[in-house]
Amino acid sequence: MLTTSELAAHLGVPVQTIHDLRHAHRGPRGFRVGREMRYRLSEVQAWVEAMEAHDHAADLVESVTP
């Protein structure tokens, strides 16, 4: 489990970025423990893999588009 601060450090982004992603429903799934959010490392890994797949698909479209 990662806290919001730990997740931000793990990804190398500011904590505010994690808050912004969560607010926009674009971040990894998390859940509250009291007042603090927690993120399963497996959920974070799946989210990163999904972003990589999306970027790879976009790269393929760009390489085919004249």
C-alpha positions, 0 to 999 in steps of 0.5 A: 500500500502507498499513501498519496505522498509515497505514490507521488514519490514513486512516480516522481511527480508532485503530490498535487498531480496525484490529487488532480488525477484523482479529481479528474478520475484519471489516476489509479484506483485508491481507497480511504483509510480514515482521512488518508488515501491508500493505493495498492501497488498492483493497482498503480502498476495496472494503471501505468501499464494502461497508460503505456498501452494507450501511448503505444496505440497513439504512437501507432496511429500517428505513424500510420496517419499521413 
